[in-house]
Amino acid sequence: MKNYLNFETDIKNLEEELDKLKDPYNQEGLSEVDTSKISKVEEEINEKLEKIYSNLDPWQTALVARHEDRPKAKFFIENLFDDFIQLSGDRFYGEDKAVITGFAKFDGKSVLVIGQEKGSDLNKRIDHNFGMMRPEGYRKTIRLMELANKFKIPIVTIVDTPGAYPGVGAEERGQAEAIAKSIECSMKLTVPTIAVIIGEGGSGGAIALASSNKVIMLQNAIYSVISPEGCATILWRDPKKTLEAATAMKMSSSDLLKLNIIDEIIPEPVGGAHRDKDLILDNVRNSLKNNLNFFKTMDEDEILSHRKNKFLSIGRNKGFSTQTELGSDLSMKPTFLETLSINFKKKPKIYYAISGFLFLMVLLILIL
């Protein structure tokens, strides 16, 4: 059974009509299928989808990002990666099913995959806690990110969560500390990290896994510090002002790309990712390949600097403020000793030769 959003009523009616036309055993009994009428209705559906989805407002985009039929993290893990080996537990408290983690092969190479899973039906949503991670989930990801870093394995995170779980037990076990440690760990990694936001990217629960070298969003995904409902309740004291809140927060992929908060938008089929899952798989696969290849020639120091500079540059241009007293260059500049260390790693023979020459010169000066 298909699920429709409140602004898709016309599409729902047309698709119901289409199903009746395709069924030869209708209410009037066995009848001939009218192919010309079917083609006409299909064209009308495509036109309606194109018209609606080319003019989505920010709140409608949020509804599409939360669509029940939208492909979840488990779908991408099963179809994008080979030889996936799931790993569980944080070695402190227990397992968190809201996040699926493990090592796999992508394009023939090892990667660590971390995916926030909402669940595809009610029972699975309850089992996965609607994608809201607890502290043990973040500590599990930290454990595995450090392991991947040790063995120089790239990391791919799939983000889809309304936010971190706000329950009493989660707070007692250090939810805020776990999120902060996850962000800290992500920023210190010396392997390439790619974050793909496939649906909701909500609050610190998303940022904890999206502090990456490259942050990529599906076209109709959202990424924000709070939900539109929460923002409307706080600022307007009215949870119904979701459109105003969603517009003000600039949570859509197009807005975030303009602000340089994300690096790329992956196009979706007309009508959302759930209408053509094979196409969205191909688009995500190609994007991951390109972004992982981008870091092929970089060493550990360059990967680390790339990530730091990315986040330090956010808000420097095209932000909410048109003027700034700070300089335009906020990149991390290595010290003289750090520069020597980086160059030594790249060309050790030259530095050994220079060191030997300087040693001989000092020795001659002392002798004479």
URKAVEN-V455570 format. One record per residue. N is the residue number from 1. SS is DSSP state (helix for helix, strand for strand, loop for the rest). PHI is phi in degrees with one decimal (999 if undefined). D_LAST is the distance of its C-alpha to the last C-alpha in whole Angstrom. Layout:
N:SS:PHI:D_LAST / N:SS:PHI:D_LAST
//
This chain:
1:loop:999:93 / 2:loop:-78.8:91 / 3:loop:-108.8:90 / 4:loop:-122.5:90 / 5:loop:-85.6:89 / 6:loop:-65.6:91 / 7:loop:-96.8:90 / 8:loop:-109.9:91 / 9:helix:-59.9:95 / 10:helix:-61.8:96 / 11:helix:-66.3:93 / 12:helix:-60.0:95 / 13:helix:-63.5:99 / 14:helix:-67.5:98 / 15:helix:-70.5:96 / 16:helix:-65.5:99 / 17:helix:-64.3:101 / 18:helix:-63.2:99 / 19:helix:-60.8:99 / 20:helix:-66.6:103 / 21:helix:-66.4:103 / 22:helix:-80.3:101 / 23:loop:-92.1:103 / 24:loop:-70.5:107 / 25:strand:-98.9:108 / 26:strand:-88.6:109 / 27:loop:-63.2:111 / 28:loop:-86.7:114 / 29:strand:93.3:113 / 30:strand:-64.4:112 / 31:loop:-143.0:111 / 32:loop:-79.7:109 / 33:loop:-75.3:106 / 34:loop:-89.9:105 / 35:helix:-66.6:102 / 36:helix:-66.2:102 / 37:helix:-69.5:103 / 38:helix:-60.4:100 / 39:helix:-61.4:98 / 40:helix:-64.5:99 / 41:helix:-67.3:98 / 42:helix:-62.3:95 / 43:helix:-62.9:94 / 44:helix:-64.8:95 / 45:helix:-63.7:93 / 46:helix:-61.6:90 / 47:helix:-64.4:91 / 48:helix:-63.8:91 / 49:helix:-60.6:88 / 50:helix:-60.8:86 / 51:helix:-65.8:88 / 52:helix:-69.3:87 / 53:helix:-80.1:83 / 54:loop:-87.7:82 / 55:loop:-131.0:83 / 56:loop:-69.1:82 / 57:loop:-86.7:82 / 58:helix:-56.6:79 / 59:helix:-71.0:81 / 60:helix:-64.1:83 / 61:helix:-61.6:79 / 62:helix:-62.6:79 / 63:helix:-66.3:82 / 64:helix:-65.9:81 / 65:helix:-61.5:78 / 66:loop:-96.8:80 / 67:loop:-53.0:82 / 68:loop:-59.7:84 / 69:loop:-89.7:84 / 70:loop:-62.5:80 / 71:loop:-60.5:78 / 72:loop:-99.5:76 / 73:helix:-58.3:72 / 74:helix:-60.7:74 / 75:helix:-61.6:75 / 76:helix:-67.8:72 / 77:helix:-62.7:70 / 78:helix:-70.2:73 / 79:helix:-106.7:73 / 80:helix:-99.9:69 / 81:loop:-117.2:68 / 82:strand:-109.9:68 / 83:strand:53.2:68 / 84:strand:-70.9:68 / 85:strand:-115.8:67 / 86:strand:-77.6:68 / 87:loop:-119.9:66 / 88:loop:-128.3:68 / 89:loop:85.4:67 / 90:loop:-101.6:64 / 91:loop:67.0:64 / 92:loop:-123.8:65 / 93:loop:-125.4:69 / 94:loop:176.2:70 / 95:loop:-99.7:71 / 96:loop:-121.4:71 / 97:loop:-76.8:73 / 98:loop:-69.9:73 / 99:strand:-130.7:70 / 100:strand:-100.8:69 / 101:strand:-133.2:66 / 102:strand:168.2:65 / 103:strand:-96.0:62 / 104:strand:-153.2:64 / 105:strand:-109.5:63 / 106:strand:-130.1:63 / 107:loop:56.5:63 / 108:loop:82.8:62 / 109:strand:-122.9:59 / 110:strand:-71.2:59 / 111:strand:-142.2:59 / 112:strand:-96.1:60 / 113:strand:-111.4:63 / 114:strand:-126.8:65 / 115:strand:-133.5:68 / 116:strand:-81.1:70 / 117:loop:-107.6:74 / 118:loop:-85.4:77 / 119:loop:103.6:79 / 120:loop:-95.8:82 / 121:loop:-140.3:85 / 122:helix:-59.0:86 / 123:helix:-63.2:86 / 124:helix:-71.3:82 / 125:helix:-64.3:81 / 126:helix:-64.9:82 / 127:helix:-62.1:80 / 128:loop:-93.3:77 / 129:helix:56.4:78 / 130:helix:57.3:78 / 131:helix:78.5:75 / 132:loop:-93.8:74 / 133:loop:-77.0:71 / 134:loop:-99.7:70 / 135:helix:-54.7:67 / 136:helix:-64.2:67 / 137:helix:-67.0:67 / 138:helix:-67.1:64 / 139:helix:-69.5:62 / 140:helix:-64.3:63 / 141:helix:-65.8:62 / 142:helix:-61.0:58 / 143:helix:-56.7:58 / 144:helix:-78.5:59 / 145:helix:-64.6:56 / 146:helix:-65.8:54 / 147:helix:-66.0:54 / 148:helix:-63.3:54 / 149:helix:-63.6:51 / 150:helix:-61.4:50 / 151:loop:-101.6:51 / 152:loop:57.1:50 / 153:loop:-108.5:54 / 154:strand:-59.4:55 / 155:strand:-121.3:58 / 156:strand:-118.4:61 / 157:strand:-111.2:63 / 158:strand:-112.9:67 / 159:strand:-101.2:68 / 160:strand:-162.1:72 / 161:strand:-152.2:73 / 162:loop:-74.2:75 / 163:loop:149.8:72 / 164:loop:-69.1:71 / 165:loop:-67.3:74 / 166:loop:-96.0:75 / 167:loop:-69.1:77 / 168:helix:-60.8:77 / 169:helix:-60.2:75 / 170:helix:-64.0:72 / 171:helix:-67.1:72 / 172:helix:-65.0:72 / 173:loop:-89.9:69 / 174:loop:89.4:67 / 175:helix:-61.0:67 / 176:helix:-62.6:65 / 177:helix:-64.2:62 / 178:helix:-64.6:63 / 179:helix:-64.6:63 / 180:helix:-61.4:60 / 181:helix:-64.8:58 / 182:helix:-66.0:59 / 183:helix:-63.5:58 / 184:helix:-60.1:54 / 185:helix:-62.0:54 / 186:helix:-60.0:55 / 187:helix:-73.7:52 / 188:helix:-92.7:49 / 189:loop:-64.5:50 / 190:loop:-110.6:48 / 191:loop:-113.1:50 / 192:loop:-62.3:53 / 193:strand:-127.0:56 / 194:strand:-122.1:59 / 195:strand:-109.4:62 / 196:strand:-116.1:66 / 197:strand:-90.6:68 / 198:strand:-98.4:72 / 199:strand:-146.2:74 / 200:strand:-91.6:74 / 201:strand:-117.3:70 / 202:strand:-104.1:71 / 203:helix:59.6:69 / 204:helix:-64.3:66 / 205:helix:-60.2:68 / 206:helix:-89.2:67 / 207:helix:-60.1:63 / 208:helix:-57.6:62 / 209:helix:-110.2:62 / 210:helix:-111.6:62 / 211:loop:-84.6:58 / 212:loop:-122.7:57 / 213:loop:-59.8:55 / 214:strand:-128.9:58 / 215:strand:-113.6:61 / 216:strand:-117.6:64 / 217:strand:-126.0:68 / 218:strand:-68.6:71 / 219:loop:-53.0:73 / 220:loop:-103.8:76 / 221:loop:-84.4:73 / 222:strand:-131.0:73 / 223:strand:-148.8:70 / 224:strand:-157.2:70 / 225:loop:-80.9:69 / 226:loop:-157.5:73 / 227:loop:-72.2:76 / 228:helix:-57.8:79 / 229:helix:-64.0:81 / 230:helix:-65.4:79 / 231:helix:-63.7:78 / 232:helix:-62.5:81 / 233:helix:-65.9:82 / 234:helix:-75.8:79 / 235:helix:-83.6:79 / 236:loop:-106.7:83 / 237:loop:55.9:85 / 238:loop:-147.5:86 / 239:loop:-65.9:85 / 240:loop:-81.5:87 / 241:loop:-85.1:85 / 242:helix:-71.0:83 / 243:helix:-64.9:83 / 244:helix:-61.1:82 / 245:helix:-66.6:79 / 246:helix:-63.3:78 / 247:helix:-67.7:77 / 248:helix:-65.6:76 / 249:helix:-78.6:73 / 250:loop:50.2:72 / 251:loop:-97.0:72 / 252:strand:-79.6:73 / 253:helix:-62.6:70 / 254:helix:-65.8:71 / 255:helix:-65.5:70 / 256:helix:-69.4:67 / 257:helix:-67.9:66 / 258:helix:-63.1:66 / 259:loop:-85.7:64 / 260:loop:61.5:61 / 261:loop:-83.8:62 / 262:loop:-113.8:63 / 263:loop:-107.3:61 / 264:strand:-160.8:64 / 265:strand:-113.0:68 / 266:strand:-92.4:70 / 267:loop:-64.7:73 / 268:loop:-108.8:76 / 269:loop:-61.8:79 / 270:loop:-61.7:82 / 271:loop:100.1:84 / 272:loop:105.3:81 / 273:helix:-61.5:79 / 274:helix:-73.6:81 / 275:helix:-85.4:84 / 276:loop:-151.8:81 / 277:helix:-69.5:79 / 278:helix:-66.8:78 / 279:helix:-65.7:77 / 280:helix:-67.0:75 / 281:helix:-61.6:73 / 282:helix:-62.5:72 / 283:helix:-65.0:71 / 284:helix:-67.9:69 / 285:helix:-59.7:67 / 286:helix:-64.6:66 / 287:helix:-64.6:64 / 288:helix:-62.3:63 / 289:helix:-58.7:61 / 290:helix:-62.6:60 / 291:helix:-73.7:58 / 292:helix:-69.7:57 / 293:helix:-65.9:56 / 294:helix:-59.1:54 / 295:loop:-97.8:51 / 296:loop:-58.0:51 / 297:loop:-91.9:47 / 298:loop:-90.4:46 / 299:loop:-90.4:44 / 300:helix:-59.6:44 / 301:helix:-65.8:42 / 302:helix:-68.6:44 / 303:helix:-64.4:48 / 304:helix:-62.9:47 / 305:helix:-64.1:46 / 306:helix:-59.1:49 / 307:helix:-68.1:51 / 308:helix:-62.1:50 / 309:helix:-64.4:50 / 310:helix:-59.7:53 / 311:helix:-76.4:55 / 312:helix:-69.0:53 / 313:loop:-85.4:54 / 314:loop:-63.3:58 / 315:loop:88.6:60 / 316:loop:-76.6:57 / 317:loop:-133.3:60 / 318:loop:57.8:63 / 319:loop:-90.4:64 / 320:loop:-78.9:67 / 321:loop:-103.2:65 / 322:loop:-90.2:65 / 323:loop:-126.0:62 / 324:loop:-149.9:59 / 325:loop:-88.4:56 / 326:loop:-80.6:54 / 327:loop:-67.8:51 / 328:loop:-77.1:52 / 329:loop:-99.4:49 / 330:loop:-119.9:49 / 331:loop:-77.2:47 / 332:loop:-74.4:44 / 333:loop:-104.5:41 / 334:loop:-70.8:38 / 335:loop:-73.0:35 / 336:helix:-60.1:32 / 337:helix:-67.2:31 / 338:helix:-65.1:34 / 339:helix:-62.9:34 / 340:helix:-61.4:30 / 341:helix:-63.9:32 / 342:helix:-63.1:35 / 343:helix:-67.2:33 / 344:helix:-63.8:31 / 345:helix:-65.8:34 / 346:helix:-76.4:35 / 347:loop:-132.3:32 / 348:helix:-64.8:30 / 349:helix:-63.5:29 / 350:helix:-62.5:27 / 351:helix:-71.5:26 / 352:helix:-65.1:24 / 353:helix:-64.7:23 / 354:helix:-63.9:21 / 355:helix:-62.8:20 / 356:helix:-63.3:18 / 357:helix:-63.4:17 / 358:helix:-63.4:15 / 359:helix:-63.0:14 / 360:helix:-64.7:12 / 361:helix:-62.4:11 / 362:helix:-62.3:10 / 363:helix:-63.7:9 / 364:helix:-64.0:6 / 365:helix:-63.3:5 / 366:helix:-66.9:6 / 367:helix:-67.3:4 / 368:loop:-75.5:0
//
